[in-house]
Amino acid sequence: MSTNVAFPFEPDAYGRTTRVGIDRHVRDLIELVLFTSPGERVNRPDFGSGLLQLLFDPNGSAMAAAAQMSAQASLARWLGDLIEVQALDVESVEERLTITVRYLIRKSRQAQVATFTRGRP
């Protein structure tokens, strides 16, 4: 039985806390780190990556490079013991940010790919 709580929090069909396996849990943690802004967490004001603040900056190679560096540094800092980031691609088109993370779950040595999108469709 899996012991990890789903993020975002949701009840299961029986009204209990939804539990997920390690693959989904790690993916949820990556999403949490990427889209939490520093200052949002009271007890961890430096947690997060600040990517959402970049969403409304002028598009260009400088913004994409800043987003990529910020995301990679945040994932290494907060999830470095769980995952090894193999590649991270950031694409920004108008007010839409798409991040693709290729990573290895350290415990299982299983490669994963996760894509996250924020902003206007």
Backbone as CSV, one residue per row, in Angstrom:
resi,resn,N_x,N_y,N_z,CA_x,CA_y,CA_z,C_x,C_y,C_z
1,MET,0.843,-1.181,0.000,0.000,0.000,0.000,0.887,1.243,0.000
2,SER,0.511,2.214,-0.822,1.301,3.441,-0.876,1.007,4.307,0.338
3,THR,2.014,5.042,0.761,1.863,5.858,1.971,2.030,7.343,1.699
4,ASN,2.103,7.731,0.447,2.318,9.126,0.099,0.993,9.827,-0.165
5,VAL,0.856,11.026,0.344,-0.364,11.809,0.159,-0.314,12.508,-1.192
6,ALA,-1.430,12.483,-1.924,-1.504,13.129,-3.230,-1.437,14.646,-3.092
7,PHE,-0.823,15.274,-4.078,-0.810,16.725,-4.155,-1.335,17.116,-5.521
8,PRO,-2.259,18.027,-5.662,-2.891,18.719,-4.551,-3.769,17.769,-3.754
9,PHE,-3.949,18.097,-2.491,-4.726,17.257,-1.591,-6.108,17.034,-2.173
10,GLU,-6.557,15.781,-2.123,-7.898,15.439,-2.599,-8.399,14.207,-1.874
11,PRO,-9.705,14.136,-1.642,-10.258,12.936,-1.018,-10.442,11.837,-2.066
12,ASP,-10.348,10.581,-1.623,-10.603,9.474,-2.539,-12.106,9.196,-2.602
13,ALA,-12.487,8.122,-3.243,-13.907,7.786,-3.410,-14.609,7.527,-2.080
14,TYR,-13.836,7.234,-1.041,-14.417,6.947,0.277,-14.330,8.142,1.220
15,GLY,-13.857,9.274,0.711,-13.746,10.472,1.534,-12.474,10.532,2.360
16,ARG,-11.574,9.583,2.152,-10.300,9.591,2.868,-9.230,10.275,2.034
17,THR,-8.101,10.530,2.636,-6.981,11.148,1.949,-6.498,10.244,0.819
18,THR,-6.350,10.798,-0.379,-5.870,10.026,-1.515,-4.401,9.706,-1.326
19,ARG,-4.062,8.462,-1.506,-2.678,7.993,-1.405,-2.176,7.652,-2.793
20,VAL,-0.894,7.897,-3.035,-0.305,7.637,-4.347,1.011,6.891,-4.195
21,GLY,1.459,6.288,-5.293,2.736,5.599,-5.326,3.892,6.587,-5.403
22,ILE,5.093,6.081,-5.315,6.284,6.924,-5.258,6.481,7.738,-6.532
23,ASP,6.182,7.168,-7.709,6.366,7.905,-8.961,5.493,9.158,-8.991
24,ARG,4.233,8.998,-8.666,3.312,10.151,-8.656,3.688,11.126,-7.538
25,HIS,4.091,10.596,-6.391,4.467,11.449,-5.273,5.651,12.343,-5.635
26,VAL,6.664,11.777,-6.262,7.838,12.555,-6.652,7.450,13.592,-7.707
27,ARG,6.602,13.212,-8.658,6.131,14.169,-9.664,5.395,15.331,-8.984
28,ASP,4.553,15.011,-8.008,3.832,16.041,-7.266,4.788,16.977,-6.529
29,LEU,5.850,16.404,-5.956,6.842,17.224,-5.247,7.562,18.170,-6.206
30,ILE,7.882,17.689,-7.401,8.534,18.536,-8.401,7.621,19.702,-8.753
31,GLU,6.352,19.412,-8.981,5.390,20.474,-9.301,5.289,21.482,-8.160
32,LEU,5.295,20.985,-6.954,5.218,21.854,-5.781,6.419,22.794,-5.708
33,VAL,7.611,22.277,-5.917,8.814,23.109,-5.884,8.795,24.133,-7.016
34,LEU,8.449,23.699,-8.218,8.490,24.595,-9.374,7.514,25.754,-9.276
35,PHE,6.329,25.501,-8.730,5.289,26.520,-8.782,4.935,27.134,-7.431
36,THR,5.818,26.981,-6.468,5.683,27.706,-5.211,6.623,28.903,-5.289
37,SER,6.108,30.052,-4.943,6.922,31.263,-4.958,7.596,31.448,-3.604
38,PRO,8.873,31.819,-3.589,9.515,32.118,-2.309,8.689,33.150,-1.545
39,GLY,8.503,32.887,-0.257,7.690,33.757,0.584,6.292,33.222,0.826
40,GLU,5.851,32.244,0.042,4.511,31.661,0.224,4.418,30.810,1.480
41,ARG,5.478,30.147,1.848,5.488,29.257,3.003,5.963,30.012,4.233
42,VAL,5.159,30.025,5.271,5.492,30.765,6.479,6.742,30.201,7.143
43,ASN,6.813,28.900,7.303,7.944,28.297,8.004,9.158,28.045,7.112
44,ARG,9.002,28.196,5.810,10.112,28.041,4.869,10.020,29.139,3.813
45,PRO,10.346,30.365,4.183,10.167,31.484,3.256,11.038,31.410,2.003
46,ASP,12.092,30.600,2.019,12.942,30.486,0.836,12.584,29.290,-0.042
47,PHE,11.537,28.543,0.321,11.110,27.373,-0.455,10.490,27.809,-1.773
48,GLY,10.778,27.092,-2.836,10.175,27.345,-4.137,11.193,27.788,-5.157
49,SER,10.688,28.105,-6.341,11.594,28.475,-7.424,11.382,29.882,-7.973
50,GLY,10.225,30.459,-7.779,9.964,31.796,-8.298,9.632,31.837,-9.773
51,LEU,9.329,30.682,-10.373,9.041,30.657,-11.804,7.795,31.448,-12.182
52,LEU,6.808,31.445,-11.333,5.573,32.138,-11.686,5.781,33.644,-11.821
53,GLN,6.747,34.214,-11.122,7.038,35.636,-11.267,7.605,35.924,-12.657
54,LEU,8.294,34.952,-13.240,8.889,35.135,-14.563,7.857,35.060,-15.681
55,LEU,6.690,34.540,-15.378,5.666,34.322,-16.394,5.288,35.606,-17.115
56,PHE,5.319,36.736,-16.420,4.888,37.986,-17.024,6.055,38.882,-17.439
57,ASP,7.283,38.382,-17.307,8.442,39.105,-17.806,8.458,39.006,-19.333
58,PRO,9.140,39.934,-19.987,9.227,39.848,-21.449,9.870,38.527,-21.867
59,ASN,9.280,37.896,-22.876,9.812,36.634,-23.376,11.145,36.853,-24.064
60,GLY,11.909,35.815,-24.093,13.186,35.877,-24.782,14.132,34.844,-24.218
61,SER,15.297,34.773,-24.806,16.259,33.768,-24.378,16.764,34.038,-22.961
62,ALA,16.855,35.302,-22.568,17.314,35.634,-21.217,16.312,35.151,-20.170
63,MET,15.009,35.352,-20.429,13.988,34.895,-19.488,13.974,33.374,-19.402
64,ALA,14.083,32.709,-20.549,14.091,31.243,-20.556,15.309,30.706,-19.804
65,ALA,16.465,31.323,-19.987,17.675,30.889,-19.279,17.537,31.118,-17.781
66,ALA,16.965,32.256,-17.383,16.753,32.535,-15.958,15.781,31.529,-15.349
67,ALA,14.722,31.215,-16.064,13.736,30.244,-15.583,14.364,28.862,-15.446
68,GLN,15.160,28.481,-16.417,15.804,27.169,-16.386,16.786,27.065,-15.222
69,MET,17.590,28.086,-15.021,18.551,28.068,-13.919,17.844,28.052,-12.565
70,SER,16.797,28.850,-12.444,16.040,28.910,-11.193,15.398,27.566,-10.882
71,ALA,14.786,26.954,-11.892,14.123,25.661,-11.701,15.137,24.580,-11.343
72,GLN,16.234,24.526,-12.066,17.242,23.497,-11.812,17.850,23.647,-10.416
73,ALA,18.155,24.858,-10.022,18.736,25.096,-8.695,17.742,24.728,-7.590
74,SER,16.486,25.073,-7.771,15.478,24.761,-6.755,15.253,23.261,-6.625
75,LEU,15.194,22.556,-7.753,15.012,21.104,-7.694,16.207,20.430,-7.026
76,ALA,17.409,20.899,-7.334,18.607,20.329,-6.699,18.598,20.590,-5.199
77,ARG,18.203,21.788,-4.816,18.212,22.136,-3.389,17.163,21.362,-2.601
78,TRP,15.937,21.347,-3.088,14.838,20.798,-2.301,14.581,19.315,-2.541
79,LEU,14.960,18.783,-3.710,14.667,17.375,-4.009,15.904,16.583,-4.414
80,GLY,17.070,17.151,-4.221,18.305,16.501,-4.636,18.533,15.129,-4.026
81,ASP,17.981,14.890,-2.853,18.133,13.576,-2.229,17.168,12.546,-2.830
82,LEU,16.125,12.997,-3.528,15.125,12.096,-4.117,15.319,11.872,-5.610
83,ILE,15.754,12.930,-6.309,15.862,12.829,-7.763,17.188,13.355,-8.263
84,GLU,17.538,12.904,-9.451,18.684,13.433,-10.188,18.118,14.004,-11.483
85,VAL,18.171,15.314,-11.642,17.646,15.949,-12.851,18.621,15.690,-13.990
86,GLN,18.121,15.066,-15.049,18.956,14.762,-16.205,18.846,15.834,-17.285
87,ALA,17.665,16.422,-17.410,17.449,17.504,-18.374,16.256,18.318,-17.919
88,LEU,16.302,19.601,-18.212,15.199,20.484,-17.858,15.048,21.491,-18.994
89,ASP,13.871,21.496,-19.619,13.606,22.400,-20.734,12.496,23.358,-20.337
90,VAL,12.707,24.634,-20.606,11.720,25.669,-20.318,11.333,26.322,-21.635
91,GLU,10.030,26.385,-21.880,9.525,27.056,-23.076,8.498,28.088,-22.636
92,SER,8.663,29.297,-23.107,7.745,30.370,-22.772,7.184,30.959,-24.059
93,VAL,5.873,30.866,-24.197,5.196,31.429,-25.354,4.084,32.323,-24.825
94,GLU,4.209,33.614,-25.099,3.302,34.630,-24.580,3.198,34.486,-23.064
95,GLU,2.000,34.261,-22.521,1.859,34.125,-21.064,1.760,32.663,-20.638
96,ARG,2.373,31.770,-21.386,2.313,30.339,-21.097,3.726,29.803,-20.881
97,LEU,3.913,29.116,-19.770,5.206,28.546,-19.414,5.074,27.026,-19.373
98,THR,5.911,26.341,-20.137,5.914,24.874,-20.156,7.288,24.389,-19.740
99,ILE,7.311,23.520,-18.750,8.563,22.989,-18.224,8.532,21.472,-18.343
100,THR,9.553,20.917,-18.962,9.685,19.466,-19.070,10.925,19.057,-18.283
101,VAL,10.724,18.145,-17.346,11.814,17.677,-16.486,12.029,16.195,-16.749
102,ARG,13.255,15.854,-17.101,13.649,14.452,-17.229,14.513,14.156,-16.010
103,TYR,14.108,13.155,-15.246,14.799,12.901,-13.991,14.844,11.416,-13.680
104,LEU,15.715,11.094,-12.755,15.894,9.729,-12.276,15.518,9.709,-10.808
105,ILE,14.623,8.811,-10.436,14.300,8.646,-9.017,15.451,7.852,-8.404
106,ARG,16.131,8.456,-7.458,17.361,7.859,-6.923,17.141,6.479,-6.302
107,LYS,16.077,6.311,-5.547,15.867,5.053,-4.836,15.611,3.882,-5.786
108,SER,14.790,4.090,-6.792,14.435,3.006,-7.707,15.287,2.994,-8.970
109,ARG,16.053,4.086,-9.201,16.865,4.257,-10.408,15.991,4.230,-11.662
110,GLN,14.750,4.651,-11.527,13.812,4.658,-12.643,13.745,6.050,-13.269
111,ALA,13.905,6.110,-14.599,13.846,7.379,-15.321,12.389,7.794,-15.523
112,GLN,12.127,9.091,-15.388,10.785,9.643,-15.540,10.862,10.931,-16.353
113,VAL,9.749,11.306,-16.953,9.615,12.579,-17.648,8.299,13.189,-17.189
114,ALA,8.334,14.455,-16.809,7.118,15.153,-16.377,7.087,16.515,-17.065
115,THR,5.896,16.883,-17.550,5.710,18.183,-18.185,4.662,18.955,-17.411
116,PHE,4.969,20.217,-17.134,4.082,21.085,-16.359,3.836,22.357,-17.164
117,THR,2.613,22.849,-17.127,2.264,24.058,-17.850,1.487,24.997,-16.934
118,ARG,1.817,26.270,-17.027,1.099,27.306,-16.287,0.891,28.490,-17.199
119,GLY,-0.181,29.202,-16.980,-0.477,30.396,-17.755,-1.653,30.196,-18.674
120,ARG,-1.802,31.103,-19.603,-2.913,31.055,-20.546,-2.794,29.866,-21.491
121,PRO,-3.919,29.243,-21.808,-3.902,28.127,-22.776,-3.633,28.568,-24.197
